Amino acid sequence: MQPFGTILLLLLASAALVLLGHVFRLLRWEQFIRIYEYPQRRSLLRAMAGGYAVNFLLPFHVGDFLRAALAGRKMKTGTGFAFATVIMDRFLDVWVVALLFGGFRLAGLGGAAVLGAARYYLVFALLLAAALVLVVLLRDLLKRCCLAVCSIFNDLRRVNLWRLLLNTILMWGAYLASYAVLGQAIIACGGAGGSFGLVEVFNMLFGVKSVDVTSLGVAGSLG
C-alpha cells in the first residue's frame, strides 16, 4: 500500500481531470443550444451540476430531466429544446463508449467482460443511429407532434462539427485520464492485486454488468 499522501494526490488528480472533462462537456452542450440562442454559461453550469447531483443519487439518469428543466427555464427556446440537446449529448456519449470498448477489444484488453460490453454498446449505438435517421426522415411529421424536441435533429447542419468533435475528444480524453489515475489510486490503496487500470475502471463504470448500464454520465456523477 502506498503512502496516504500519494493516494490523496492521485484521487485529487482524478477529480480534477473529471472536472476538466465537464468543462468540455459544457462547451459541447452549448454548441447545440447556440443553434437558436446564446445561453448563459452560468445557467448551464448550474443545470449540469444539479443534474449530476441527482444522477449520483438516482439511477437511469433521472438527473438529466432536471438538467433540461433548469436550463430550459433560462432559455428562450424553452425546456423542450433543452431536453432535445441533452438527448443529443447522451447519444454522442453512447457512440463514444461503443468506440472505446471496441478499441479496448481490438487491443486485446479486458478479456470477456470487455468483449460483452463491446457487443452490447455496438448494438445500442446502431439502434440509436437508426433512430436518429428515422427522426430526420420523419421530421415533418414529428414537428407537428413535438416541434421543440425534434428541432435539434433537424438543424444539426448549423452546428460546427469540427468544434463539436474537438470538444468531445477533449472531454473524453480528460475523463479517460481521470479513470487511469483513479485506477492507480486503487492500486496504491492495495486493492485489485496491482492490476486495476484504465480498462478495468472503464468497464466497472460502463460495462454491461454495471449497476446502471443506461447511465452514460457516470463520469459526471464522479464530479
N, C-alpha and C positions, 0 to 999 in steps of 0.2 A: 504493500500500500504506500502510495506517495505521500509526502508531507501535506498537511492541510492547506498550506499556502498555495501549493501547486494546484490542488484540486479546486480551490476557490478561484484562482486565476483562470483555469480552464472553463469553469462554469460561467464566469463573468464574460469571458471572450465569446462563449457560445451565445449568451443572451444578447450581447452587443451585435453579433452578426445577424441574429434573428431580427433585431430592431432595424438594422440596415436593410434587410430584405423587405421589411414593412414599408420603408421609405419608398423603395422602388415599386412595391405593390400600389401604394397610394398614387404615385405618378402614373402608373399604368391604368388604374381605375379612372383617374382624372381625364385620360385621353378619350374615353368613351363619352363622358359627360360633356366634354368640350365640343362635341358634335353640335350641340344646341346652345350651350351657355358656358360661361367661365365660372366654375364653382369656387367657393371659399375653401381653401385647403384646411383651415382650422375646423370647419364644419365636417369635412370629410374625415379628418383625423379623429374627431370625437365619435363620429358614427362608426368608424372602423374599430376604434378601441372598445366601444360599447359592445359591438358585435362579437369581438374576440373574447371579451369577458364572459358573455353568455355562452359562447361556444366552449369555453373552458369548463363550464359547469354542466352544460346540457349536450346531449349527442345530436347527431344528424343536422348539424349546422343551423340550429334554430336561431342562433345569433345573427345570421345573415338577413333574416326578416327585420330584425331590429336595426341592423346596419342600413338597410334600404329605407326604412321608415324615418330614421333620424336624418339621413342625408336628404331624403325627399322633402322634408319639411323646410329645408333651406334652399330648395331648387325651384326654379320657375316651371320646370317640366314635371314636377311632382314625384310622388312615391312610385308610381307605376314605372316610369322611366328609370328611376334609381334602382328598382328591383331588377329591371332588364339588364342594367350594367353589371350588377352583382352576378346575375346568371352567366353573362359572358365571361366575367372574371373567373368563375368556377369552371366553366367549360375549358378555358385555357389551362387551368391547373390540371384537369383530368388528362389532357393531351400531353402535358409536360411530364406528369408522373408516369404515364404509359411509356413515353420515350426513355425515361430514366431507368425504369425497370427493364425495358428491352435492352438498353445499353449494358446494364449490370449482367443480364443473362448472356449477352454475346461475349462479354468479357470473362465469363465463367465464374462469376461471383455470386455468393449467396445460396447456391445449391437449389434444392427442390422448392424451398419457400419462395425464392425469387422467381423461379420458373412459373409457379402457380399464380403469383401476383402479376407477372408479365402477361400471362394469358388473360387473366381477368380484366386488367386495365386495357388491353388491346381491344377486347370485345366492347368494353364500356366506351372507349374512345371512338370506335367505329360507329356505335349506336348514336352517340352524341353528334358525330359528324353527319350521319344520315338525317338526324332530327333537324340539324341546322339547315341542311339543304332543303328539307321539306318545308321548313318555315319560310325560307326565301322564295321557293316556288309558289307557296300559297299565301304570300304576303298580302295580296289584295283582300282575300277572304278574311284573313286573320286580323287585318287592320280594322275591319268593321266590328270585330268582336273585342279586340283588345289593342287599340292603336298604340297606347303608351308602352306596353310591354314589348310589342313587336318592332317598334321603331329602331331600336338599337341594331337589329339584324338587317334592316333594310338600308341602313346608312353607314355600313362599315367602310364603304369606299371613302368616306370623309375622315377616317382615322389614319394617321401617319403610321403605316405598317412597320417601317424601319424603326421608328422610335418605340413602337409597341414591342417589337422583337427585342430591342436593346433593354428596355425596362424589364421584360420577362427574364432575359438571360441574367441580368444583374441581380434581380430579385431572387431567382432560384440559385444563383451562384452563392449569394450570401447565406441562403437557407442551408445549402449543402455544406458550406464551410462550417456553419453552426453545428450541423449534425456530426460532422467529423470531429470537431472539438469536443462535443458532448460525449462521443464515444471514447475519446481519450480520457475525459474526466471519469467515466465509468470504470475504465481500466485502471486509472490512478487510484480509485477507491478500492481496488482489489476485486472488482466484480468481473464476471464473464470469462474468467481464466485468461485474461490478456488477449482476447480475440474478438473484441466488440468494437468494430469500426464503423465507417460511414454506411456501408451497405446494411449492416445489422440494425443500426438506428433507423435508417430509412424504411426498412422492411417492418420494423416494430411500429412505426407511425402510420405507414400507408398500406401494409400488406393485407392480404385477404383475411387473415386471422386476427387483425387488429380489432379492438373493441368497437370502433366506429368506422367501418370501412368506407362509408359515404361521406365522412367528414374530411374533406380535402383541404381544410385550412388548419390542420393540426399545427403546422408551422406557426400560424397566427396565435393559436392557443398557448404556445410556449412563451410568447412575448408578454 
